[in-house]
Amino acid sequence: MSNDRLPVSITVQPWFRDHFFAGKIILAAVETQLLLAAKVADAFPDGDVRVMEEIRFAKFLELPPEATAVEALIEISADAEGKRGGAKLLTRRACGKMSRIIEHGQVFFPLSAPGDLPSQIDPTLPTDTLQKIPVDQLYRELVPFGSQYQTLQDMLFLNEDSAWGVLKAPALPFVYTIQEQLGSPFPLDGAMHAACVLGQQQVDFTPFPVGIDQRVVLRPTQSGGGYLTKVSAVALSEKELVFDLLIFDEEGVVYEAVKGLRMRDVRGGMRQ
């Protein structure tokens, strides 16, 4: 596996400041995926970045409140057979006279078909839910992000092991050309909010994403577009919560499928 590190200046978009944790602005996981996909697409123009695997979010990348750009490194990798490319988001931190490299996220892009995935789902919202949470309460008490990342709309429907919700992507411009293939990052972010709330019914902390086993973009979501999401619990424990997600339209046509969204209590990592 060969590796190349490239400097990158991340432009801090105005809406980035609506995504925060413990009083600190952090780069959203969906924005990390977009940035890495854009760099891999440049490095491997024949690849297909719509399939992502082994996505990991190792440590929050904090954004200074007044910053207009953040300097970072992108490490591009490729295996010897040319069957898989990958990228890591890194920053360099000074430690006295020395410096160390901190990893914030990684994504791998296999150059093979993703296998069987659902292309259609029954779009009917459930009527036999155990609980309904208005989204104004949800974003006030359970997922306290700013207005641009409040992608869930109306009501979140919860059962013991699933959640259904309505998504609305804000009408914001695409930042990367690769978004013509990957679409808006906000619907997936909103689907993860639904997973976070479903998880909070089982644990006494706010779970944050630490990884995704596989994400496949079948069709790009659009800025200003409306969608639905279904979140299914795969495994729930105090150590880790695992979910599968689908994003689809009112006709039941699937736009994104996520397998193995992994969420954990990250409060300890923030203190470190």
Backbone bond lengths (Angstrom), bond angles and torsions (degrees), N, CA, C in turn:
res aa  C-N    CA-C-N  psi(-1)  N-CA   C-N-CA  omega(-1)  CA-C   N-CA-C  phi
1 M - - - 1.468 - - 1.530 108.60 -
2 S 1.320 117.20 120.08 1.455 121.74 179.18 1.521 109.60 -94.47
3 N 1.366 116.26 148.33 1.452 121.37 -177.31 1.520 110.60 -132.09
4 D 1.330 116.82 139.16 1.457 123.04 173.36 1.518 108.20 -132.56
5 R 1.344 116.85 134.19 1.456 121.97 177.62 1.513 110.29 -106.44
6 L 1.326 114.91 128.49 1.451 121.07 -176.77 1.525 109.53 -122.84
7 P 1.319 118.83 134.36 1.467 119.60 175.15 1.525 110.73 -69.94
8 V 1.320 116.07 144.99 1.459 120.63 178.75 1.522 108.38 -143.29
9 S 1.318 116.39 140.43 1.450 121.73 174.65 1.520 107.82 -106.70
10 I 1.328 116.30 114.66 1.465 121.72 -177.87 1.525 108.69 -87.38
11 T 1.308 116.51 113.04 1.466 120.42 176.81 1.525 109.23 -70.78
12 V 1.312 116.91 124.81 1.467 121.90 -179.57 1.528 107.81 -82.36
13 Q 1.317 115.49 103.82 1.461 120.50 178.19 1.536 109.63 -70.80
14 P 1.329 118.54 151.02 1.472 120.02 -177.28 1.525 113.50 -54.99
15 W 1.338 117.48 -36.16 1.463 119.81 -176.58 1.527 112.92 -75.57
16 F 1.336 117.91 -14.77 1.465 119.44 177.67 1.526 111.05 -57.35
17 R 1.308 117.39 -30.62 1.473 121.27 -174.58 1.523 112.50 -72.20
18 D 1.311 117.90 -8.50 1.468 121.12 176.66 1.526 112.43 -86.10
19 H 1.330 117.14 -0.34 1.471 121.48 -178.82 1.524 107.74 -112.89
20 F 1.337 116.95 111.61 1.461 118.78 -173.27 1.521 111.25 -147.20
21 F 1.326 114.50 163.81 1.461 122.05 178.83 1.524 107.77 -147.98
22 A 1.334 115.64 131.99 1.467 122.14 178.35 1.530 111.46 52.80
23 G 1.341 115.96 39.13 1.450 120.81 176.66 1.516 115.10 79.42
24 K 1.327 118.13 3.34 1.464 121.98 -178.78 1.524 109.46 -115.25
25 I 1.328 116.21 137.97 1.469 121.12 176.10 1.526 107.84 -74.05
26 I 1.325 116.75 131.28 1.462 120.66 -179.57 1.528 109.35 -130.10
27 L 1.320 115.44 149.21 1.460 120.26 176.39 1.523 108.64 -69.67
28 A 1.324 116.87 125.79 1.463 121.13 -178.00 1.524 110.85 -64.03
29 A 1.329 116.33 145.96 1.464 121.22 179.60 1.524 111.23 -57.70
30 V 1.328 117.87 -37.04 1.463 120.40 -179.77 1.528 111.31 -68.29
31 E 1.329 117.42 -30.72 1.462 120.62 176.80 1.526 110.70 -72.07
32 T 1.332 116.73 -35.73 1.468 120.06 175.20 1.515 110.83 -61.46
33 Q 1.335 116.86 -43.28 1.460 120.10 179.16 1.532 111.12 -61.87
34 L 1.326 117.04 -42.16 1.467 120.42 179.83 1.525 111.24 -62.80
35 L 1.324 116.54 -46.35 1.455 121.19 -179.00 1.523 110.72 -59.94
36 L 1.337 117.45 -46.87 1.454 120.72 -178.19 1.531 111.33 -68.29
37 A 1.319 116.78 -37.77 1.466 119.65 178.28 1.527 110.47 -63.84
38 A 1.332 117.03 -39.69 1.463 120.39 179.70 1.517 111.07 -62.64
39 K 1.329 117.12 -41.36 1.464 120.56 -179.43 1.524 111.42 -71.10
40 V 1.320 117.75 -37.90 1.469 120.24 177.47 1.522 110.67 -66.97
41 A 1.336 117.29 -37.54 1.464 120.33 178.10 1.522 110.90 -62.59
42 D 1.339 116.75 -36.11 1.459 120.10 176.41 1.525 111.17 -67.39
43 A 1.341 115.86 -39.81 1.459 120.06 -176.25 1.522 112.70 -77.28
44 F 1.347 116.92 -31.53 1.467 121.80 -177.53 1.530 108.44 -128.07
45 P 1.325 118.11 76.79 1.470 120.23 -174.41 1.521 114.05 -62.75
46 D 1.330 118.52 -18.76 1.463 120.98 178.69 1.526 112.35 -90.54
47 G 1.334 117.66 -3.88 1.458 120.48 -178.73 1.520 112.28 -80.92
48 D 1.321 115.66 173.58 1.465 122.29 179.76 1.523 108.13 -123.67
49 V 1.329 116.96 101.69 1.453 120.42 -174.89 1.522 112.78 -80.58
50 R 1.327 117.51 3.45 1.465 119.32 178.39 1.526 111.94 -73.86
51 V 1.329 117.48 -12.17 1.459 122.13 175.60 1.527 108.03 -111.20
52 M 1.322 116.87 121.59 1.462 122.45 -179.52 1.517 108.84 -124.60
53 E 1.323 116.00 140.75 1.457 121.40 179.75 1.527 110.63 -136.86
54 E 1.336 114.67 159.00 1.469 121.69 177.43 1.524 111.32 49.28
55 I 1.322 115.73 46.76 1.464 120.51 176.42 1.528 107.76 -76.00
56 R 1.326 115.96 128.92 1.459 120.29 -179.96 1.521 109.89 -133.91
57 F 1.325 115.95 140.22 1.460 122.86 176.95 1.524 106.78 -117.48
58 A 1.333 116.15 95.86 1.456 120.93 -169.52 1.526 112.41 -77.51
59 K 1.331 117.13 -41.66 1.468 120.43 -176.19 1.515 108.56 -155.45
60 F 1.336 116.60 140.73 1.457 120.32 178.67 1.528 110.88 -57.64
61 L 1.324 115.80 139.70 1.461 121.40 168.43 1.519 107.21 -97.14
62 E 1.338 116.12 106.82 1.457 120.98 -178.73 1.523 109.85 -77.58
63 L 1.337 115.85 140.92 1.453 122.79 179.04 1.524 108.34 -111.76
64 P 1.332 118.34 118.01 1.471 119.75 177.88 1.528 110.76 -56.33
65 P 1.321 117.98 141.06 1.478 121.07 -172.99 1.523 114.52 -54.88
66 E 1.324 118.12 -36.47 1.465 120.48 -175.86 1.522 112.46 -100.61
67 A 1.313 117.97 3.91 1.469 120.52 -175.05 1.525 111.28 -70.63
68 T 1.308 115.84 140.32 1.464 121.57 172.67 1.529 111.18 -101.57
69 A 1.332 116.20 -15.65 1.464 121.31 177.31 1.520 108.81 -155.12
70 V 1.315 116.41 152.20 1.462 123.39 177.79 1.523 107.99 -127.52
71 E 1.323 115.72 130.43 1.464 120.19 -179.44 1.520 109.93 -85.93
72 A 1.312 116.55 136.20 1.455 121.93 -177.62 1.521 109.65 -148.71
73 L 1.321 115.58 -176.45 1.461 122.80 176.36 1.515 108.61 -127.58
74 I 1.308 116.75 144.41 1.460 122.43 171.96 1.527 107.33 -115.94
75 E 1.317 116.47 121.51 1.465 121.12 176.45 1.521 109.08 -99.17
76 I 1.321 116.58 113.50 1.455 123.01 -179.98 1.526 108.94 -95.87
77 S 1.322 116.71 134.77 1.467 120.86 -179.73 1.524 110.17 -132.42
78 A 1.327 114.93 155.27 1.465 121.43 175.73 1.517 108.17 -148.27
79 D 1.346 116.69 139.73 1.459 118.31 177.98 1.533 109.97 -78.75
80 A 1.325 115.00 165.40 1.461 120.51 -173.38 1.519 112.32 -63.06
81 E 1.329 117.61 -29.65 1.464 121.32 -177.78 1.523 112.96 -85.36
82 G 1.330 117.10 -7.35 1.453 119.87 -178.80 1.511 113.25 70.94
83 K 1.337 117.12 24.22 1.461 120.69 -178.30 1.529 112.95 -96.71
84 R 1.326 116.80 -10.76 1.450 119.12 -176.98 1.526 109.89 -152.54
85 G 1.330 115.60 133.17 1.449 121.52 173.54 1.509 109.59 -116.99
86 G 1.308 116.14 157.49 1.455 119.37 -178.47 1.508 111.67 -151.63
87 A 1.332 115.76 170.63 1.454 120.97 179.19 1.520 109.46 -152.27
88 K 1.339 114.94 147.78 1.456 122.04 174.63 1.526 108.72 -125.49
89 L 1.330 115.61 144.04 1.457 122.17 173.38 1.521 107.66 -99.10
90 L 1.342 116.54 121.84 1.456 122.73 -175.56 1.527 109.67 -128.25
91 T 1.335 116.11 156.47 1.455 121.45 167.15 1.520 107.99 -132.81
92 R 1.320 115.12 158.20 1.460 121.46 178.50 1.526 108.46 -107.54
93 R 1.328 116.81 126.01 1.459 121.57 -178.77 1.518 109.15 -115.35
94 A 1.337 115.44 130.39 1.453 120.30 178.37 1.525 109.97 -75.70
95 C 1.331 115.61 135.62 1.468 122.80 176.87 1.526 107.26 -130.93
96 G 1.326 116.31 86.19 1.459 119.90 -174.39 1.516 109.95 67.28
97 K 1.322 116.52 -125.77 1.459 121.36 178.39 1.525 111.95 -85.56
98 M 1.304 115.96 -6.73 1.458 121.25 -178.81 1.532 109.52 -107.38
99 S 1.308 116.44 173.30 1.462 121.84 173.83 1.517 108.19 -141.14
100 R 1.309 115.37 155.54 1.462 119.37 177.24 1.517 109.63 -133.70
101 I 1.320 114.02 154.63 1.454 121.82 -179.60 1.525 109.54 -94.29
102 I 1.333 116.53 130.57 1.466 122.32 178.74 1.518 108.10 -113.60
103 E 1.320 116.31 130.16 1.465 120.95 178.05 1.528 109.77 -93.12
104 H 1.333 115.79 134.11 1.461 120.95 -179.86 1.527 112.80 -111.10
105 G 1.309 117.47 -30.91 1.464 119.20 -179.35 1.510 110.96 -167.42
106 Q 1.341 115.40 157.67 1.458 121.09 176.07 1.518 109.72 -145.32
107 V 1.321 115.87 152.51 1.466 122.94 176.20 1.525 107.76 -144.55
108 F 1.333 116.39 140.35 1.462 121.59 171.42 1.523 108.82 -115.04
109 F 1.326 115.13 146.68 1.460 122.17 -177.22 1.527 108.83 -124.88
110 P 1.331 118.33 100.13 1.463 119.64 177.56 1.515 111.02 -72.34
111 L 1.315 115.77 143.12 1.461 120.11 -179.75 1.520 110.45 -95.73
112 S 1.330 116.31 44.48 1.459 121.48 179.51 1.522 108.92 -138.61
113 A 1.331 116.18 166.22 1.464 121.05 -179.23 1.522 110.24 -65.53
114 P 1.352 118.88 144.80 1.457 121.24 -176.41 1.519 114.93 -78.57
115 G 1.319 119.08 -4.71 1.465 120.38 -177.42 1.514 111.23 89.90
116 D 1.324 116.23 -169.44 1.462 120.79 -176.78 1.524 111.39 -71.33
117 L 1.307 115.54 127.81 1.458 121.65 177.74 1.518 108.74 -134.89
118 P 1.332 117.04 149.05 1.469 118.69 178.64 1.519 110.97 -68.19
119 S 1.315 117.27 132.30 1.460 120.93 176.23 1.524 111.30 -108.26
120 Q 1.342 116.13 -9.59 1.457 121.22 -178.36 1.515 109.02 -144.43
121 I 1.338 116.65 143.70 1.455 121.95 178.94 1.517 107.58 -144.42
122 D 1.320 116.64 152.76 1.462 120.81 173.87 1.536 107.91 -67.14
123 P 1.331 118.76 116.09 1.467 120.44 -174.61 1.522 114.73 -83.17
124 T 1.323 118.14 1.95 1.464 121.30 -175.32 1.521 110.56 -69.41
125 L 1.323 116.81 125.36 1.460 120.33 175.83 1.526 109.56 -69.43
126 P 1.322 118.08 143.78 1.466 120.39 -176.04 1.527 111.63 -69.35
127 T 1.311 115.58 149.73 1.470 120.87 177.16 1.522 112.22 -108.34
128 D 1.343 116.82 -12.31 1.469 120.61 -176.36 1.527 110.88 -104.44
129 T 1.324 116.60 39.83 1.455 120.09 -177.67 1.519 111.20 -73.03
130 L 1.337 115.25 151.88 1.453 120.65 176.40 1.520 111.60 -81.94
131 Q 1.342 115.95 -27.08 1.454 119.66 -175.99 1.523 110.11 -151.22
132 K 1.323 115.89 145.21 1.452 122.44 174.28 1.524 107.95 -127.03
133 I 1.333 116.18 131.21 1.460 120.56 -177.99 1.529 108.91 -120.63
134 P 1.327 118.49 117.77 1.471 120.10 175.15 1.523 109.88 -62.30
135 V 1.328 116.54 140.43 1.464 118.39 -173.71 1.532 112.19 -69.15
136 D 1.329 119.29 -25.94 1.461 118.20 176.81 1.524 110.45 -64.62
137 Q 1.329 117.25 -38.03 1.465 121.25 174.51 1.523 110.45 -68.85
138 L 1.326 116.41 -41.10 1.465 121.45 -178.72 1.525 110.55 -58.42
139 Y 1.344 116.98 -48.21 1.463 119.08 -177.31 1.527 112.80 -79.61
140 R 1.304 117.02 -13.26 1.460 120.00 175.48 1.524 111.62 -85.17
141 E 1.340 116.85 -36.79 1.456 120.13 -170.72 1.525 114.86 -114.17
142 L 1.332 118.39 -31.10 1.468 120.39 -169.20 1.529 114.06 -110.35
143 V 1.312 117.47 -35.75 1.469 122.05 178.62 1.529 106.80 -134.39
144 P 1.329 118.09 79.27 1.470 121.07 -169.33 1.525 113.41 -81.58
145 F 1.349 117.08 70.22 1.460 122.57 174.60 1.524 109.67 -98.14
146 G 1.340 115.61 166.12 1.452 121.13 176.16 1.514 112.08 -72.86
147 S 1.333 115.98 176.34 1.466 121.36 -168.13 1.522 113.89 -62.06
148 Q 1.338 118.95 -36.12 1.464 119.41 -175.45 1.530 112.32 -67.34
149 Y 1.321 117.81 -26.06 1.464 120.65 179.99 1.536 112.47 -99.27
150 Q 1.313 117.43 11.70 1.464 120.23 176.69 1.530 108.59 -88.94
151 T 1.318 114.85 71.17 1.465 121.86 -170.38 1.519 112.81 -79.10
152 L 1.334 118.25 -31.33 1.459 120.15 176.90 1.522 110.17 -65.93
153 Q 1.317 116.17 143.82 1.462 121.95 -176.58 1.525 110.52 -124.19
154 D 1.327 115.26 153.78 1.467 122.85 170.23 1.530 112.07 64.51
155 M 1.323 116.72 -96.34 1.458 121.61 -171.22 1.524 109.75 -139.09
156 L 1.338 116.73 139.60 1.463 121.37 171.74 1.520 108.19 -99.51
157 F 1.347 116.49 127.45 1.464 122.91 -178.27 1.522 108.82 -100.62
158 L 1.330 116.76 128.44 1.460 121.49 -176.03 1.513 111.74 -122.56
159 N 1.322 116.25 134.89 1.454 123.53 163.24 1.520 107.89 -113.01
160 E 1.324 117.56 -174.24 1.456 119.30 -178.28 1.518 112.03 -63.39
161 D 1.328 117.23 -36.46 1.461 119.44 -174.23 1.519 113.64 -128.61
162 S 1.346 118.35 18.96 1.458 120.11 179.21 1.521 110.35 -155.09
163 A 1.322 114.88 160.19 1.462 121.76 176.83 1.521 108.36 -141.55
164 W 1.336 115.74 143.32 1.459 122.38 178.01 1.520 108.03 -126.64
165 G 1.331 116.43 141.17 1.448 118.66 178.96 1.513 112.83 -155.08
166 V 1.326 115.39 165.49 1.458 123.62 176.83 1.526 107.97 -102.07
167 L 1.336 116.24 135.72 1.453 122.05 -178.22 1.527 110.58 -115.97
168 K 1.314 115.71 145.84 1.466 121.43 174.05 1.518 108.20 -137.30
169 A 1.332 116.48 113.81 1.456 120.50 177.88 1.522 109.51 -76.90
170 P 1.340 118.68 130.25 1.471 119.18 177.53 1.526 110.73 -63.86
171 A 1.298 116.19 150.94 1.462 121.77 -178.05 1.524 109.53 -83.06
172 L 1.334 114.83 73.88 1.458 121.97 179.88 1.520 109.42 -113.83
173 P 1.316 117.91 150.34 1.465 119.73 -177.36 1.523 112.25 -68.91
174 F 1.325 116.03 150.19 1.454 120.85 173.12 1.528 108.78 -70.41
175 V 1.326 116.19 139.77 1.461 122.55 -178.05 1.527 111.13 -92.24
176 Y 1.350 116.16 -36.27 1.454 121.24 -175.54 1.525 110.36 -116.98
177 T 1.320 116.30 145.83 1.464 120.81 176.17 1.517 110.92 -59.04
178 I 1.337 116.58 -32.26 1.464 121.31 -177.44 1.528 111.58 -62.20
179 Q 1.338 118.36 -16.42 1.459 120.57 179.61 1.524 112.34 -68.87
180 E 1.313 117.73 -14.19 1.464 119.34 171.08 1.526 110.61 -62.40
181 Q 1.343 116.84 -25.77 1.461 121.81 176.37 1.524 112.01 -98.14
182 L 1.330 117.09 -36.50 1.467 120.62 -173.08 1.523 113.34 -97.88
183 G 1.328 118.02 -20.25 1.448 120.42 176.16 1.520 113.90 80.53
184 S 1.316 114.94 -164.29 1.466 122.76 -179.21 1.528 109.88 -75.21
185 P 1.348 117.79 140.41 1.466 119.44 177.28 1.523 113.74 -77.89
186 F 1.319 117.58 -13.76 1.463 120.10 -169.61 1.527 114.93 -72.33
187 P 1.343 120.99 -37.91 1.466 118.39 177.70 1.540 113.12 -58.32
188 L 1.344 117.13 -42.89 1.461 118.36 177.71 1.521 110.46 -64.89
189 D 1.316 117.40 -39.86 1.464 119.72 178.18 1.523 109.99 -59.78
190 G 1.334 117.25 -43.38 1.459 120.39 178.44 1.516 112.78 -65.30
191 A 1.331 117.08 -37.38 1.462 120.22 176.76 1.524 110.63 -63.03
192 M 1.339 116.78 -36.40 1.461 119.75 177.06 1.524 111.14 -70.03
193 H 1.337 117.63 -28.82 1.467 119.29 173.23 1.531 110.18 -62.79
194 A 1.336 116.09 -41.41 1.465 119.91 177.82 1.523 110.83 -62.01
195 A 1.350 116.85 -40.89 1.465 120.44 177.17 1.523 111.02 -64.17
196 C 1.334 116.00 -39.52 1.460 120.47 178.53 1.525 111.20 -59.73
197 V 1.329 116.44 -44.71 1.467 120.06 -179.37 1.527 110.77 -68.78
198 L 1.341 117.26 -41.61 1.463 119.95 176.62 1.530 110.09 -58.80
199 G 1.326 116.54 -41.13 1.460 119.65 178.51 1.512 113.21 -65.76
200 Q 1.327 116.92 -34.46 1.460 119.93 -179.10 1.525 112.78 -67.51
201 Q 1.320 117.03 -13.92 1.466 119.26 174.78 1.532 111.02 -74.32
202 Q 1.357 116.37 -14.26 1.461 121.06 -175.92 1.530 113.23 -112.87
203 V 1.339 117.92 -23.83 1.460 121.13 -175.68 1.522 109.39 -128.24
204 D 1.340 116.45 165.75 1.457 120.41 -176.70 1.525 112.33 -104.09
205 F 1.328 117.60 31.02 1.455 121.91 175.40 1.523 108.85 -138.91
206 T 1.321 116.18 167.00 1.456 121.07 177.52 1.520 108.95 -91.04
207 P 1.331 118.87 108.14 1.463 119.91 -177.16 1.528 112.34 -74.99
208 F 1.322 115.47 137.14 1.461 122.11 175.76 1.524 109.18 -116.31
209 P 1.338 117.80 150.22 1.470 119.66 -179.41 1.526 111.54 -68.34
210 V 1.325 115.94 134.06 1.467 121.41 174.24 1.528 110.77 -117.26
211 G 1.332 117.87 -9.67 1.452 119.18 178.64 1.519 112.65 179.86
212 I 1.327 114.84 164.93 1.466 123.35 176.32 1.521 106.99 -139.01
213 D 1.318 117.06 129.49 1.465 120.18 178.74 1.525 111.67 -69.30
214 Q 1.318 116.65 -44.84 1.458 119.93 179.60 1.527 109.92 -154.54
215 R 1.325 115.29 136.40 1.471 122.01 173.19 1.523 107.60 -129.30
216 V 1.317 116.43 130.04 1.459 121.40 178.85 1.523 108.54 -126.58
217 V 1.325 116.57 124.71 1.465 122.90 176.10 1.523 107.30 -96.52
218 L 1.322 116.46 106.38 1.465 120.43 179.08 1.516 111.35 -81.29
219 R 1.354 115.96 -35.45 1.463 122.34 178.39 1.519 107.26 -145.29
220 P 1.317 118.93 141.27 1.464 119.74 -178.93 1.527 112.13 -74.99
221 T 1.318 116.70 129.98 1.459 120.52 171.78 1.528 108.78 -73.02
222 Q 1.327 116.08 156.03 1.457 120.95 -172.69 1.526 111.89 -115.14
223 S 1.327 116.15 148.10 1.463 120.32 173.23 1.524 109.10 -58.94
224 G 1.318 116.64 131.79 1.451 121.75 -178.79 1.512 114.01 82.14
225 G 1.346 117.68 -2.34 1.459 121.12 -177.06 1.520 112.92 -80.64
226 G 1.342 115.86 155.21 1.451 122.48 177.73 1.517 111.13 -109.34
227 Y 1.343 116.43 139.90 1.463 121.16 -175.74 1.525 109.25 -146.26
228 L 1.317 115.15 175.46 1.455 122.60 174.46 1.520 108.15 -123.08
229 T 1.325 116.69 158.36 1.456 120.41 175.77 1.517 110.46 -137.52
230 K 1.315 115.31 145.13 1.455 122.11 170.94 1.517 107.91 -124.05
231 V 1.326 115.87 128.22 1.457 123.09 178.51 1.521 108.03 -112.73
232 S 1.325 116.53 128.07 1.466 121.56 179.40 1.524 109.14 -118.97
233 A 1.338 116.18 128.16 1.457 120.46 178.07 1.524 109.65 -75.53
234 V 1.324 116.35 130.21 1.462 122.24 177.57 1.523 109.97 -100.80
235 A 1.326 117.39 -43.05 1.463 122.11 178.74 1.518 108.14 -155.40
236 L 1.323 116.95 133.63 1.458 121.94 -178.59 1.520 109.53 -128.42
237 S 1.316 116.70 124.42 1.458 121.37 176.02 1.523 108.16 -152.11
238 E 1.325 117.25 169.63 1.452 121.13 178.08 1.521 111.35 -65.25
239 K 1.327 117.43 -25.68 1.456 121.48 -178.21 1.522 112.46 -80.55
240 E 1.346 116.50 -42.47 1.452 119.91 -176.18 1.518 110.47 -157.93
241 L 1.339 115.65 142.61 1.452 122.89 175.17 1.521 107.65 -111.68
242 V 1.336 116.88 134.01 1.462 121.23 -177.56 1.528 108.38 -125.27
243 F 1.357 115.63 130.89 1.456 121.53 -177.36 1.532 110.29 -133.63
244 D 1.333 115.28 155.76 1.455 122.71 164.92 1.526 107.59 -110.39
245 L 1.342 116.57 144.41 1.460 121.35 -177.08 1.519 110.89 -128.49
246 L 1.308 115.55 147.58 1.462 122.09 169.66 1.520 108.53 -130.73
247 I 1.324 116.18 140.79 1.459 123.17 172.69 1.523 106.70 -121.01
248 F 1.342 117.05 126.75 1.463 120.71 -172.84 1.524 109.03 -148.59
249 D 1.334 115.48 171.13 1.462 118.84 -178.69 1.524 110.44 -101.72
250 E 1.332 116.20 -174.79 1.467 120.99 -175.68 1.519 112.86 -67.40
251 E 1.328 117.02 -17.38 1.463 120.99 176.13 1.516 112.03 -90.25
252 G 1.327 116.94 -2.70 1.459 120.84 -179.46 1.513 113.80 87.43
253 V 1.326 118.82 9.09 1.464 122.31 178.91 1.529 108.47 -78.13
254 V 1.329 116.80 124.82 1.465 121.86 -174.90 1.528 110.15 -80.90
255 Y 1.318 115.57 132.90 1.465 122.57 176.71 1.531 111.86 -102.20
256 E 1.322 117.14 -41.21 1.458 120.59 178.93 1.519 109.62 -138.89
257 A 1.346 115.13 145.22 1.458 121.93 175.61 1.525 108.01 -130.33
258 V 1.318 115.82 127.13 1.464 121.96 -179.71 1.520 108.44 -121.07
259 K 1.318 115.13 128.75 1.459 121.24 175.91 1.531 108.85 -114.96
260 G 1.323 115.27 131.24 1.455 119.39 174.66 1.510 115.05 71.79
261 L 1.356 117.54 48.40 1.457 120.08 168.46 1.526 107.65 -70.50
262 R 1.317 116.72 119.90 1.470 121.61 -176.22 1.523 109.45 -108.03
263 M 1.338 115.76 127.24 1.461 121.66 -177.00 1.519 109.16 -128.69
264 R 1.335 114.99 142.65 1.458 120.51 -177.61 1.522 110.61 -142.37
265 D 1.338 114.45 171.86 1.450 122.17 170.72 1.528 107.09 -78.31
266 V 1.325 117.77 116.16 1.466 121.13 -176.11 1.524 112.50 -107.27
267 R 1.313 117.97 11.70 1.453 119.62 -176.43 1.524 112.07 -63.40
268 G 1.329 116.69 -39.27 1.456 119.62 178.84 1.503 112.11 -63.11
269 G 1.329 116.95 -43.00 1.461 121.47 178.92 1.507 111.60 -62.07
270 M 1.359 117.18 -34.20 1.462 120.24 179.99 1.526 109.82 -66.91
271 R 1.338 117.87 -38.70 1.452 120.50 179.47 1.522 110.98 -66.11
272 Q 1.333 116.97 -35.79 1.456 119.60 179.76 1.526 110.83 -68.14
